[in-house]
Amino acid sequence: MHFSHLIRTLIHGGRRSKNFFRYSILLSCALCATATDVWAQQTAESNNMELVGANDLQGRGAYQPVIEEQNGRWIAYVGHHGGTPSNPKPINPLNGQHEFNGTSIIDVTDPAKPKYLFHIPGEEGMGESGGGQMARVCSGKQLPKGDPSKFYLLRVFGNHAHEIWDVSDPAKPNRIAEITGVEGTHKNFWECDTGIAYLVSGAPGWRVKRMTQVYDLSDPAKPVFIRNFGLPGQQPGATGPAPEGIHGAISIGAAGNRVYFGYGTNQNGMLQIVDRNKLLTGPKEPTDANLAYPEVGRLVLSPKNGSHTTFPILGVDVPEFAKNKDSKRDFVLMVPEELESDCKGPREMAWLADITVENKPQVVSNFTVPESSGNFCSRGGRFGTHASNESFTPIYYRRIVFLSHFNAGVRAVDIRNPYAPKEVGYYIPAVTDKTFLACPAGSKDNCKAVIQTNNVEVDDRGYIYMVDRAGTGMHILQLTGDARKIANFPH
């Protein structure tokens, strides 16, 4: 008997029925079972991490947070997925208007009291087919042709455009440029010191939903197209099976001369290491030879795993190798995205690859949260990795990475020895009245309100920001205990 039907039966006639005693027992059991299932998410769970502050983000499902210091203020920009069937156009309490999910702008100068400043509406649509999920921010002082008094936001508009906004006054953003004629936008990267942007979307004629369009955004108001890029076989006119599309890229800029591309969200994953100079200045016609020209190395993962995020961790002095000649090594952290709920698919976990010899990278370790540590497969929603932080702040770089793990919250992982990463802290927020229900695939029964930590980022003060796909908002954290001792906070 369905739980809600059981309650109605008891209230509207069970008391007069000879089956009253049986119904009462069933109701008690149902209440106990429900409390047990939901209780694990009703209170926050933590170890060596504590909550500093939170904002509900107007109950909008969140994707990418980025945090920028702007003239002494710290501003968080959060990209959102599209709406849900039950709430396709949430209300913005700042103006009383119903607005499609887009970009939230929050003042986090005092992380204990985040102040919501503005919401930029996104494209109409549900989930990843609408909203404005990706956000990047650069200062005009850094950009070669930017106005030094301004700050700029690069964001996506649903699946159909990339936009640049002047956010010098974050409470009064102003759109200054857009790039249209694309489909399937997603995880962009913007080099603030050069203005080069790697825009993920689908270009006309390309055989995959997502590839890379390289733009010069050194003058944010005047985008300049450089080239289209992808794997051989993805370009227009190619034949045979097309390789898996890109998910995102991370560049270490002109000085490092490398861009790390991740292909395959949750399957057929691949890391591609690219010579940045060859990518920007080499032949641009998308032939097999020209697309292969900038590649330095690649690492193909199992067909069961993807490469959602590719975060380079370079110049690591491995303690165990201190007496060896080659103690310093380079790594890339590859994090795939778990797409299946209730553990119905392969476990997605973080992989560390040694790329010291770039043309022969190899996986050397992995990290996952033990399911038994929280009975995560029975909590509902997704359980597995999604992404890592992407900040290079020296407070954490080469020391700790933070992994979003859906219903297992955010995990702090000690990577000082990349061959043996170990968890040193975690935080799982409590659900709220804004948390979406997660239902088993193809069913509307056994739905549960469950945390779905989507992405995570850190700022140069050391605060950790986690945002929730299921509408629970943004939580600002700090390390405590032994985990905090690992970080390199200024003294």
C-alpha positions as CSV (number, residue, x, y, z in Angstrom):
1,M,0.0,0.0,0.0
2,H,1.4,3.5,-0.9
3,F,2.3,5.5,2.2
4,S,-0.1,8.5,1.4
5,H,-3.0,6.1,0.8
6,L,-2.3,4.3,4.1
7,I,-2.6,7.6,5.9
8,R,-5.9,8.5,4.2
9,T,-7.3,5.1,4.9
10,L,-6.5,5.4,8.6
11,I,-7.9,8.9,8.9
12,H,-11.0,8.4,6.9
13,G,-12.3,5.1,8.2
14,G,-9.5,3.0,9.5
15,R,-10.5,4.0,13.1
16,R,-13.9,2.4,12.6
17,S,-12.6,-0.6,10.9
18,K,-11.8,-4.0,12.3
19,N,-8.5,-3.6,10.5
20,F,-7.7,-0.5,12.6
21,F,-5.0,-2.3,14.6
22,R,-3.4,-3.6,11.4
23,Y,-3.4,-0.2,9.8
24,S,-1.9,1.4,12.9
25,I,0.9,-1.0,12.9
26,L,1.5,-0.5,9.2
27,L,1.5,3.3,9.6
28,S,3.9,3.1,12.5
29,C,6.3,1.0,10.4
30,A,5.9,3.3,7.4
31,L,6.7,6.3,9.6
32,C,9.7,4.6,11.0
33,A,11.0,3.5,7.6
34,T,10.4,7.0,6.2
35,A,12.2,8.6,9.1
36,T,15.1,6.2,8.7
37,D,15.4,6.8,4.9
38,V,15.2,10.6,5.1
39,W,16.9,11.2,8.5
40,A,20.4,10.6,7.1
41,Q,19.9,13.8,5.0
42,Q,18.0,15.8,7.6
43,T,21.1,16.7,9.6
44,A,24.5,17.8,8.3
45,E,27.2,15.2,8.4
46,S,30.9,16.3,8.6
47,N,34.4,15.5,9.5
48,N,37.2,18.1,9.6
49,M,35.0,20.5,7.8
50,E,32.5,23.0,9.2
51,L,29.8,25.3,7.8
52,V,30.5,29.0,7.8
53,G,27.5,30.3,5.9
54,A,24.9,29.4,3.3
55,N,22.5,30.8,0.7
56,D,19.5,29.0,-0.8
57,L,20.1,30.5,-4.3
58,Q,16.4,31.0,-4.6
59,G,16.0,27.2,-4.7
60,R,17.5,27.0,-8.2
61,G,19.5,23.9,-9.1
62,A,23.2,25.0,-9.3
63,Y,26.1,23.9,-11.4
64,Q,29.3,26.0,-11.5
65,P,30.5,28.4,-8.8
66,V,33.3,30.9,-9.3
67,I,34.6,33.4,-6.8
68,E,36.3,36.7,-7.6
69,E,37.8,39.4,-5.5
70,Q,36.5,42.7,-6.8
71,N,38.0,45.8,-5.2
72,G,38.0,44.3,-1.7
73,R,34.7,42.5,-2.1
74,W,34.4,38.8,-2.7
75,I,31.7,37.9,-5.2
76,A,30.4,34.4,-6.0
77,Y,28.9,33.8,-9.5
78,V,26.9,30.6,-9.7
79,G,25.6,29.1,-12.9
80,H,22.3,27.2,-12.8
81,H,20.7,24.4,-14.7
82,G,17.3,25.0,-16.2
83,G,14.1,24.6,-14.1
84,T,12.2,21.5,-13.1
85,P,8.7,20.4,-14.2
86,S,7.3,21.4,-10.8
87,N,9.1,24.8,-10.9
88,P,10.1,25.8,-14.4
89,K,10.4,29.5,-13.6
90,P,11.2,30.2,-9.9
91,I,10.4,33.5,-8.3
92,N,13.2,36.1,-7.7
93,P,12.4,37.6,-4.3
94,L,14.5,40.6,-5.1
95,N,12.0,41.8,-7.7
96,G,9.0,39.6,-7.2
97,Q,9.3,38.3,-10.8
98,H,9.3,34.7,-12.0
99,E,12.6,34.2,-13.9
100,F,14.1,31.2,-15.8
101,N,17.2,29.9,-14.0
102,G,20.3,31.7,-15.1
103,T,23.2,33.2,-13.0
104,S,23.2,34.0,-9.3
105,I,25.5,36.8,-8.0
106,I,26.2,36.7,-4.3
107,D,28.4,38.9,-2.1
108,V,30.4,36.5,0.1
109,T,32.8,39.1,1.6
110,D,31.4,38.0,5.0
111,P,31.1,34.2,4.3
112,A,28.9,33.8,7.4
113,K,26.4,36.2,5.9
114,P,26.2,35.8,2.1
115,K,24.1,38.5,0.5
116,Y,22.2,37.7,-2.7
117,L,22.8,40.7,-5.1
118,F,21.2,39.8,-8.5
119,H,19.9,37.1,-10.7
120,I,20.5,37.2,-14.5
121,P,17.8,35.1,-16.1
122,G,18.8,32.3,-18.4
123,E,17.2,30.4,-21.3
124,E,13.8,28.7,-20.9
125,G,14.2,25.0,-20.5
126,M,14.5,22.1,-18.1
127,G,17.8,20.7,-16.6
128,E,20.7,21.0,-19.0
129,S,18.5,22.2,-21.9
130,G,18.0,25.6,-20.3
131,G,19.4,28.0,-17.7
132,G,22.9,29.4,-17.7
133,Q,25.0,26.7,-16.1
134,M,28.6,27.8,-16.8
135,A,30.3,30.9,-15.4
136,R,33.8,32.4,-15.6
137,V,35.0,35.8,-14.4
138,C,38.1,37.9,-15.4
139,S,39.3,41.3,-14.2
140,G,39.9,44.0,-16.7
141,K,43.3,44.6,-15.1
142,Q,44.3,41.1,-16.2
143,L,42.9,41.0,-19.7
144,P,45.2,42.5,-22.3
145,K,42.5,44.8,-23.8
146,G,40.1,45.0,-20.9
147,D,39.1,48.1,-19.1
148,P,41.2,48.0,-15.9
149,S,38.2,49.5,-13.9
150,K,35.9,46.6,-14.9
151,F,35.1,43.0,-14.2
152,Y,33.7,40.6,-16.8
153,L,31.5,37.5,-16.7
154,L,31.6,34.9,-19.4
155,R,28.5,32.7,-19.2
156,V,26.4,30.4,-21.3
157,F,22.8,31.2,-22.2
158,G,21.1,27.8,-22.2
159,N,22.3,25.7,-25.0
160,H,22.3,28.4,-27.7
161,A,24.8,31.2,-26.9
162,H,27.8,32.4,-25.0
163,E,27.5,35.8,-23.4
164,I,29.9,38.4,-21.9
165,W,28.6,40.7,-19.2
166,D,30.1,43.7,-17.5
167,V,29.8,42.9,-13.8
168,S,31.9,45.8,-12.4
169,D,28.9,46.6,-10.2
170,P,27.7,43.0,-9.5
171,A,24.3,44.2,-8.5
172,K,23.8,45.9,-11.9
173,P,25.2,43.5,-14.6
174,N,25.1,44.6,-18.2
175,R,25.5,42.4,-21.3
176,I,28.1,43.6,-23.7
177,A,28.6,40.8,-26.2
178,E,27.3,37.4,-27.3
179,I,28.4,34.5,-29.5
180,T,25.5,32.7,-31.1
181,G,25.0,30.0,-33.7
182,V,26.0,27.2,-31.3
183,E,24.3,24.2,-29.6
184,G,25.0,22.2,-26.5
185,T,27.0,24.7,-24.5
186,H,28.8,23.6,-21.4
187,K,32.1,23.8,-19.4
188,N,34.1,26.8,-20.7
189,F,37.6,27.9,-19.6
190,W,38.9,31.5,-19.8
191,E,42.6,32.5,-19.5
192,C,42.4,35.9,-17.7
193,D,46.0,36.8,-18.4
194,T,45.7,36.4,-22.2
195,G,42.0,36.5,-22.9
196,I,42.0,33.2,-24.7
197,A,38.8,31.3,-24.1
198,Y,38.0,27.6,-24.8
199,L,34.3,27.5,-25.4
200,V,32.5,24.2,-25.3
201,S,29.5,23.8,-27.5
202,G,28.4,22.3,-30.8
203,A,29.3,24.0,-34.1
204,P,27.4,23.6,-37.3
205,G,28.4,20.4,-39.2
206,W,30.5,18.9,-36.4
207,R,29.6,15.3,-35.6
208,V,29.5,15.6,-31.8
209,K,27.2,17.5,-29.5
210,R,30.2,19.3,-27.9
211,M,33.5,20.3,-29.3
212,T,35.8,23.3,-28.6
213,Q,35.7,26.8,-30.2
214,V,38.7,28.9,-29.4
215,Y,38.1,32.6,-29.1
216,D,40.2,35.7,-28.3
217,L,38.3,37.5,-25.6
218,S,41.1,39.8,-24.6
219,D,38.7,42.6,-25.4
220,P,35.5,41.1,-23.9
221,A,33.2,43.4,-25.9
222,K,34.7,42.2,-29.2
223,P,35.1,38.4,-29.4
224,V,37.5,37.2,-32.1
225,F,37.1,33.7,-33.4
226,I,40.4,31.7,-33.7
227,R,39.5,28.1,-34.6
228,N,37.3,25.1,-34.1
229,F,39.0,22.1,-32.4
230,G,38.2,18.5,-31.6
231,L,39.4,15.0,-32.1
232,P,40.1,13.6,-35.5
233,G,36.8,12.0,-36.7
234,Q,34.6,14.6,-35.0
235,Q,34.9,17.3,-37.7
236,P,32.5,17.9,-40.6
237,G,32.9,15.4,-43.5
238,A,34.6,12.8,-41.4
239,T,33.4,9.2,-41.6
240,G,33.2,6.2,-39.3
241,P,32.3,6.3,-35.6
242,A,32.9,9.8,-34.0
243,P,34.9,9.8,-30.8
244,E,33.2,10.9,-27.6
245,G,32.6,14.7,-27.3
246,I,34.5,17.0,-25.1
247,H,33.3,17.9,-21.6
248,G,35.7,20.7,-20.7
249,A,39.3,21.9,-20.7
250,I,41.7,23.6,-18.3
251,S,44.7,25.6,-19.6
252,I,47.8,26.6,-17.7
253,G,48.3,29.6,-20.0
254,A,51.0,30.8,-22.3
255,A,53.9,30.2,-19.8
256,G,52.9,26.6,-19.2
257,N,52.0,26.1,-22.9
258,R,49.6,23.2,-22.2
259,V,45.8,22.7,-22.3
260,Y,44.3,19.6,-20.8
261,F,41.1,18.4,-22.5
262,G,38.7,15.9,-21.0
263,Y,36.4,13.8,-23.2
264,G,33.5,11.6,-22.3
265,T,31.2,12.6,-19.3
266,N,30.7,9.1,-17.8
267,Q,32.0,6.7,-20.5
268,N,34.7,6.4,-23.1
269,G,36.8,8.9,-21.2
270,M,40.0,10.4,-22.5
271,L,42.6,12.9,-21.4
272,Q,44.2,14.9,-24.2
273,I,47.3,17.0,-23.6
274,V,47.7,19.8,-26.1
275,D,50.5,22.2,-27.0
276,R,48.8,25.5,-26.6
277,N,51.0,27.4,-29.0
278,K,50.5,24.9,-31.8
279,L,46.7,24.9,-31.1
280,L,46.6,28.7,-31.5
281,T,49.0,29.2,-34.3
282,G,49.0,25.9,-36.2
283,P,46.9,25.1,-39.3
284,K,43.2,25.6,-38.6
285,E,41.4,23.8,-41.3
286,P,39.7,20.9,-39.4
287,T,41.4,17.9,-41.2
288,D,42.6,14.8,-39.3
289,A,46.2,15.9,-39.6
290,N,45.6,19.5,-38.4
291,L,43.5,18.4,-35.5
292,A,46.2,15.9,-34.4
293,Y,49.0,18.4,-34.9
294,P,48.8,20.1,-31.4
295,E,48.4,16.9,-29.4
296,V,51.3,16.0,-27.1
297,G,49.8,12.9,-25.5
298,R,46.6,11.2,-24.6
299,L,45.3,8.7,-22.0
300,V,42.3,6.5,-22.8
301,L,40.2,5.4,-19.8
302,S,38.0,2.4,-19.5
303,P,34.7,2.6,-21.6
304,K,33.0,2.6,-18.2
305,N,34.5,5.9,-17.1
306,G,34.5,9.5,-18.4
307,S,36.6,12.6,-17.9
308,H,34.4,15.4,-16.8
309,T,37.2,17.5,-15.2
310,T,40.9,17.4,-16.0
311,F,42.8,19.4,-13.3
312,P,46.6,19.6,-13.7
313,I,48.6,19.1,-10.5
314,L,52.2,19.9,-11.7
315,G,55.6,19.9,-10.0
316,V,54.7,17.6,-7.1
317,D,57.7,16.6,-4.9
318,V,56.7,13.1,-4.0
319,P,57.9,12.4,-0.4
320,E,58.7,8.7,-1.1
321,F,61.0,9.7,-4.0
322,A,62.9,12.3,-2.0
323,K,66.2,10.4,-2.4
324,N,65.6,9.6,-6.0
325,K,66.8,11.7,-8.9
326,D,63.3,12.3,-10.3
327,S,61.4,13.1,-7.2
328,K,59.3,15.9,-8.9
329,R,56.4,14.6,-10.9
330,D,53.4,16.0,-12.9
331,F,49.9,14.7,-12.6
332,V,46.4,15.3,-13.9
333,L,43.3,14.6,-11.8
334,M,40.5,13.2,-14.0
335,V,37.0,13.2,-12.5
336,P,34.1,11.6,-14.4
337,E,30.4,12.4,-13.7
338,E,28.0,9.9,-12.2
339,L,24.8,10.0,-14.3
340,E,22.8,7.1,-12.9
341,S,20.7,7.2,-9.8
342,D,20.5,4.6,-7.0
343,C,23.9,3.0,-8.1
344,K,22.4,1.6,-11.3
345,G,25.5,2.4,-13.3
346,P,29.3,1.8,-12.9
347,R,30.9,3.7,-10.0
348,E,32.4,6.9,-11.1
349,M,35.5,7.9,-9.1
350,A,38.5,10.2,-9.3
351,W,41.6,9.1,-11.2
352,L,45.2,10.4,-10.9
353,A,47.4,10.1,-13.9
354,D,51.2,10.6,-13.8
355,I,51.9,12.7,-16.9
356,T,55.6,13.4,-16.3
357,V,56.3,11.7,-19.6
358,E,53.6,13.4,-21.5
359,N,53.3,11.0,-24.4
360,K,53.0,8.1,-22.1
361,P,50.6,9.1,-19.3
362,Q,49.4,6.4,-16.9
363,V,46.9,6.1,-14.2
364,V,48.6,5.6,-10.8
365,S,45.8,5.8,-8.2
366,N,42.1,6.5,-7.7
367,F,39.7,7.7,-5.0
368,T,36.1,6.9,-4.2
369,V,33.9,7.2,-1.1
370,P,33.2,3.7,0.4
371,E,29.5,3.1,-0.1
372,S,29.2,1.4,3.2
373,S,30.4,4.5,5.1
374,G,27.0,6.1,4.6
375,N,24.7,3.6,2.8
376,F,24.8,6.0,-0.1
377,C,23.2,3.6,-2.6
378,S,20.0,3.6,-0.6
379,R,19.8,7.4,0.0
380,G,18.4,8.1,-3.4
381,G,19.8,10.3,-6.2
382,R,23.3,9.9,-7.6
383,F,26.3,8.5,-5.7
384,G,29.7,9.0,-7.3
385,T,32.0,11.8,-8.4
386,H,31.2,14.8,-10.5
387,A,34.0,17.4,-10.4
388,S,36.9,18.9,-8.6
389,N,37.8,22.4,-7.6
390,E,39.7,24.2,-10.3
391,S,41.4,27.0,-8.4
392,F,45.2,27.0,-8.2
393,T,45.4,28.8,-4.9
394,P,48.6,27.9,-3.1
395,I,46.6,27.3,0.0
396,Y,45.5,24.0,-1.4
397,Y,47.4,23.3,-4.7
398,R,49.5,20.1,-4.6
399,R,48.1,19.5,-1.1
400,I,44.3,19.0,-1.0
401,V,41.7,18.7,-3.7
402,F,38.0,18.9,-3.1
403,L,35.6,16.5,-4.9
404,S,31.9,16.9,-5.4
405,H,30.4,13.5,-4.8
406,F,26.6,14.0,-5.2
407,N,24.7,12.5,-2.2
408,A,28.1,12.0,-0.4
409,G,28.6,15.8,-0.4
410,V,32.1,17.3,-0.8
411,R,35.2,15.3,0.0
412,A,38.6,16.8,1.0
413,V,41.4,14.5,-0.3
414,D,45.0,14.7,0.6
415,I,47.1,14.3,-2.5
416,R,50.6,15.1,-1.2
417,N,51.4,11.6,-2.2
418,P,49.4,11.3,-5.5
419,Y,50.1,7.6,-5.6
420,A,48.0,7.1,-2.4
421,P,45.3,9.8,-2.1
422,K,43.4,9.7,1.2
423,E,40.3,11.4,2.5
424,V,40.9,13.9,5.3
425,G,37.4,15.6,5.6
426,Y,33.9,15.8,4.2
427,Y,30.6,17.7,4.5
428,I,27.1,16.7,3.6
429,P,24.5,19.4,4.1
430,A,21.1,18.9,5.5
431,V,18.2,18.9,3.1
432,T,15.7,21.8,3.2
433,D,12.2,22.5,2.0
434,K,13.7,23.6,-1.3
435,T,15.5,20.3,-2.0
436,F,14.2,18.5,-5.1
437,L,12.9,15.0,-4.8
438,A,15.0,12.3,-6.5
439,C,12.9,9.4,-7.9
440,P,14.1,6.1,-9.2
441,A,14.3,6.0,-13.0
442,G,10.9,5.5,-14.6
443,S,9.1,5.7,-11.3
444,K,7.3,8.3,-9.1
445,D,7.4,6.1,-6.0
446,N,10.1,5.9,-3.4
447,C,11.2,9.5,-4.2
448,K,13.6,11.0,-1.7
449,A,14.8,14.5,-0.8
450,V,18.5,14.1,-1.1
451,I,21.7,16.2,-1.4
452,Q,23.2,16.2,-4.9
453,T,26.4,18.2,-4.5
454,N,27.2,19.2,-8.1
455,N,30.4,21.3,-8.2
456,V,32.8,22.7,-5.7
457,E,35.3,25.6,-5.7
458,V,37.7,27.4,-3.3
459,D,38.8,31.0,-3.0
460,D,42.1,32.6,-2.2
461,R,41.1,32.9,1.4
462,G,40.7,29.2,1.7
463,Y,36.9,29.0,1.9
464,I,35.2,26.1,0.1
465,Y,32.0,26.5,-1.8
466,M,29.7,23.6,-2.6
467,V,26.5,24.0,-4.7
468,D,23.6,21.6,-5.0
469,R,22.0,20.3,-8.2
470,A,18.8,19.6,-6.2
471,G,18.0,23.1,-5.2
472,T,19.5,23.1,-1.7
473,G,21.7,26.1,-2.4
474,M,25.3,27.1,-1.7
475,H,27.2,26.1,1.4
476,I,30.4,27.9,2.4
477,L,32.8,25.7,4.4
478,Q,36.2,25.8,6.1
479,L,38.6,23.0,7.1
480,T,39.1,22.2,10.7
481,G,41.3,19.8,12.7
482,D,44.0,17.8,11.0
483,A,42.8,18.6,7.5
484,R,43.4,22.3,8.1
485,K,47.0,21.6,9.2
486,I,47.7,20.2,5.7
487,A,46.7,23.4,3.9
488,N,49.2,26.2,3.4
489,F,47.4,29.2,5.0
490,P,49.4,32.4,5.2
491,H,50.9,32.9,8.7
